[in-house]
Amino acid sequence: MKPANFTLDTLGLFCPIPVILTSKKMKEMALNQVLEILSDDEGIKKDIPVWCRNSGNEFVDLVEDGSIIKVYVRKATKWENKPSPTPQKTKTQ
């Protein structure tokens, strides 16, 4: 795996803060850049893969180094730059 372009330290923070900070950081990144997320919250093992599926970004890897969990995510989409869909009004006759 190529090294990460950025590292996000979320040590000592618990759900949902690591996911919120990850989302915010990914908005600042260019396509195909990789973010390394450092965490000691066991919940990140499930939270980030789910967030990746929902956001369209790529879950690359998860490495446990003692009590530190390192998660790697590649920016794979510009989802956060898309406007929210506008509800369509239905014509009634």
Beta strands, then each sheet from edge to edge (+ up, - down):
strand 1: 6-9
strand 2: 34-39
strand 3: 58-65
strand 4: 68-74
sheet 1: 1+ 2+ 4- 3+
end
